[in-house]
């Protein structure tokens, strides 16, 4: 993922999603919402909205 981007690519999602399925208590329902949530988490971890 590039720092400039606010979304993850199809390739990145393909790498992340199978790993999420192995985590206990993690359930993936709507794939589009899951992708948006992951993008939001990564944006925040990269320093988004520092106040």
DAURLIN-V72269 format. One record per helix or strand of 3 or more residues. SS is the DSSP state (H for helix, E for strand). FROM is the first residue (numbers start at 1). LEN is the number of residues. If there is no record, write none. Layout:
ss | from | len
SS | FROM | LEN
SS | FROM | LEN
This chain:
ss | from | len
H | 10 | 12
H | 31 | 15
